[in-house]
Amino acid sequence: MRAILELIRIIAILSILGSLMGTSVKLIYAGFGINVDHTGGAWLAGLSILTLLFVLYRNKLQFSGFYKGAGKEKLPKKLVIL
Protein backbone atom coordinates (compact mmCIF):
# COMPACT_ATOMS: atom_id res chain seq x y z
CA MET A 1 0.00 0.00 0.00
CA ARG A 2 2.85 2.38 0.82
CA ALA A 3 4.42 1.79 -2.59
CA ILE A 4 1.17 2.74 -4.33
CA LEU A 5 0.91 5.90 -2.23
CA GLU A 6 4.49 6.76 -3.14
CA LEU A 7 3.76 6.28 -6.85
CA ILE A 8 0.75 8.58 -6.56
CA ARG A 9 2.96 11.10 -4.77
CA ILE A 10 5.58 10.93 -7.55
CA ILE A 11 2.93 11.43 -10.23
CA ALA A 12 1.53 14.41 -8.31
CA ILE A 13 5.00 15.95 -7.92
CA LEU A 14 5.76 15.51 -11.61
CA SER A 15 2.44 16.88 -12.78
CA ILE A 16 2.10 19.83 -10.38
CA LEU A 17 5.72 21.01 -10.21
CA GLY A 18 6.33 20.13 -13.85
CA SER A 19 3.38 22.15 -15.06
CA LEU A 20 4.29 25.11 -12.84
CA MET A 21 7.87 25.08 -14.06
CA GLY A 22 6.79 24.63 -17.69
CA THR A 23 4.38 27.54 -17.44
CA SER A 24 7.04 29.74 -15.89
CA VAL A 25 9.49 28.89 -18.70
CA LYS A 26 6.83 29.73 -21.31
CA LEU A 27 6.14 33.05 -19.56
CA ILE A 28 9.84 33.91 -19.48
CA TYR A 29 10.16 33.19 -23.20
CA ALA A 30 6.95 35.13 -23.90
CA GLY A 31 8.47 38.10 -22.07
CA PHE A 32 11.27 38.08 -24.64
CA GLY A 33 8.76 37.73 -27.48
CA ILE A 34 9.62 34.11 -28.32
CA ASN A 35 6.90 31.51 -28.93
CA VAL A 36 8.14 28.03 -28.02
CA ASP A 37 4.91 26.16 -28.74
CA HIS A 38 5.27 23.39 -31.35
CA THR A 39 9.05 23.75 -31.56
CA GLY A 40 12.06 21.72 -30.53
CA GLY A 41 12.70 24.20 -27.75
CA ALA A 42 9.54 23.12 -25.93
CA TRP A 43 10.75 19.49 -25.89
CA LEU A 44 14.16 20.56 -24.65
CA ALA A 45 12.65 22.66 -21.85
CA GLY A 46 10.35 19.78 -20.87
CA LEU A 47 13.23 17.33 -20.80
CA SER A 48 15.33 19.64 -18.64
CA ILE A 49 12.42 20.13 -16.21
CA LEU A 50 11.94 16.36 -15.91
CA THR A 51 15.68 15.91 -15.30
CA LEU A 52 15.67 18.59 -12.63
CA LEU A 53 12.65 17.04 -10.90
CA PHE A 54 14.29 13.59 -11.03
CA VAL A 55 17.43 14.89 -9.33
CA LEU A 56 15.36 16.80 -6.77
CA TYR A 57 13.33 13.69 -5.97
CA ARG A 58 16.30 11.36 -5.71
CA ASN A 59 18.33 13.69 -3.50
CA LYS A 60 15.67 15.28 -1.27
CA LEU A 61 12.04 14.23 -1.69
CA GLN A 62 12.36 10.45 -1.55
CA PHE A 63 13.36 10.61 2.12
CA SER A 64 10.13 12.33 3.19
CA GLY A 65 7.64 10.05 1.43
CA PHE A 66 5.47 7.08 2.33
CA TYR A 67 7.86 4.32 1.22
CA LYS A 68 10.17 3.10 3.99
CA GLY A 69 11.84 0.16 2.23
CA ALA A 70 15.36 -0.49 1.05
CA GLY A 71 17.03 1.05 -1.97
CA LYS A 72 16.68 4.68 -0.95
CA GLU A 73 19.96 6.45 -1.61
CA LYS A 74 21.12 9.75 -3.02
CA LEU A 75 22.63 10.14 -6.47
CA PRO A 76 26.46 10.10 -6.53
CA LYS A 77 28.19 13.46 -6.09
CA LYS A 78 30.10 12.94 -9.36
CA LEU A 79 26.80 12.77 -11.24
CA VAL A 80 25.11 15.86 -9.85
CA ILE A 81 26.02 18.98 -7.94
CA LEU A 82 23.22 20.01 -5.54
BAVO-470963 format. One record per atom (N, C-alpha, C): residue in one letter; x, y, z. Coordinates in steps of 0.001 Angstrom, whole numbers, plus 500000, padded with zeros to 6 digits. Atoms other than C-alpha are relative to their C-alpha. Example, Ala and Ser with C-alpha at 12.3 -4.5 7.8 and 13.67 -1.06 7.14 Angstrom:
<pts>
a500890498810500000 a512300495500507800 a500900501200500000 s499180498810499940 s513670498940507140 s499230501090500730 
</pts>
This chain:
<pts>
m500815498811500000 m500000500000500000 m500863501261500000 r499120498834499946 r502855502379500824 r500660500281498652 a499382499814501315 a504423501787497409 a499028500671499035 i501003499373500860 i501174502737495670 i499836501469500358 l500088498603499567 l500910505896497774 l501211500805499530 e498792499304500459 e504494506764496865 e499946500249498496 l500153499794501441 l503762506278493154 l499023501132499698 i500949498893500166 i500747508577493440 i500664501322500351 r499269498793499605 r502963511105495227 r500980500443498908 i499052499678501073 i505584510926492450 i499256500589498805 i500783499483501125 i502931511433489770 i499500501410500299 a500469498666499620 a501533514409491687 a501134501016499950 i498842499089500032 i505005515954492076 i500360500337498562 l499654499757501398 l505765515512488386 l498970500867499292 s501021499232500711 s502444516883487225 s499869501422500525 i500190498655499439 i502103519833489616 i501242500852499817 l498770499203500132 l505717521006489793 l500433500126498547 g499634499948501415 g506332520128486154 g499179501012499225 s500834499028500708 s503377522149484942 s500288501426500453 l499643498659499522 l504285525108487162 l501315500481499397 m498707499626500574 m507872525083485943 m499886500216498494 g500195499837501438 g506788524625482310 g499302501312499672 t500708498738500210 t504380527545482555 t500911501185500245 s499088498892499726 s507040529744484106 s501037500160498885 v499054499908501116 v509485528895481304 v499326500637498790 k500729499402501125 k506834529732478692 k499780501493500218 l500193498582499706 l506142533052480443 l501304500792499846 i498705499329500157 i509839533912480521 i500308500188498519 y499774499873501442 y510164533186476798 y499029500991499373 a500986499056500527 a506951535133476103 a500399501436500335 g499511498673499636 g508470538098477928 g501052500515499033 f499006499625501008 f511268538079475363 f499414500011498595 g500652500002501302 g508755537732472521 g500245498746499186 i499712501256500687 i509617534113471680 i498871499017500283 n501042501007499856 n506905531514471074 n500639498619499855 v499360501313500025 v508144528029471982 v499018498861499773 d500985501051500261 d504908526160471257 d500289499343498649 h499821500798501227 h505265523391468651 h501397500167499399 t498618499918500465 t509052523752468440 t500845498988500757 g499070500874499294 g512057521720469466 g500399500554501352 g499652499381498725 g512696524196472255 g499073499595501122 a500953500433498980 a509540523117474071 a500370498600500516 w499568501331499582 w510753519494474111 w501257500069500858 l498769499864499242 l514163520559475355 l499732500554501394 a500355499442498692 a512654522661478149 a499289498950500847 g500698501055499267 g510350519780479133 g500943498921500497 l499018501006499600 l513230517327479203 l500882500505501141 s499171499444498932 s515331519645481355 s499215500109501302 i500835499941498795 i512420520133483785 i499856498615500614 l500095501368499482 l511944516360484093 l501310499538500627 t498696500355499433 t515676515907484698 t500204500678501341 l499866499263498746 l515668518591487371 l499104499412501091 l500892500606499017 l512648517036489098 l500485498616500427 f499441501306499645 f514286513590488966 f501126500147501021 v498881499784499078 v517428514887490672 v499480500495501346 l500586499491498765 l515357516802493233 l499338498874500788 y500649501112499310 y513326513693494031 y501022499040500584 r499019500992499523 r516303511358494291 r500861500513501139 n499113499480498969 n518327513691496498 n499268500548501223 k500689499383498866 k515672515280498727 k498650499364500307 l501397500321499746 l512041514234498307 l499726498540500318 q500272501409499753 q512357510447498453 q500124499638501478 f499796500299498589 f513358510610502119 f498853500486500874 s501133499504499220 s510130512332503188 s498683499392499540 g501209500593500571 g507644510050501432 g499424498880500841 f500693501088499320 f505470507082502327 f500821498725500037 y499269501255500125 y507858504320501216 y501170499968500973 k498948500121498998 k510168503103503989 k500914498803499747 g499233501199500300 g511837500162502234 g501455500289499647 a498588499907500360 a515357499507501054 a500153500649498627 g499703499459501312 g517032501052498033 g499893501506499902 k500095498549500009 k516681504676499053 k501396500578500240 e498687499376499860 e519963506453498389 e500102501178499049 k499813498808500826 k521117509753496976 k500792499658498748 l499184500148501199 l522625510141493525 l501455500304500347 p498585499738499704 p526456510102493473 p500374501466499753 k499568498596500119 k528188513465493905 k500647500268498656 k499376499800501315 k530098512939490640 k498973500218498903 l501051499890501006 l526802512765488757 l499299501343500042 v500781498768499866 v525106515856490146 v500588500870501105 i499536499041498997 i526022518982492063 i498785500734500534 l501120499333499320 l523215520010494458 l500252500088501465 
</pts>
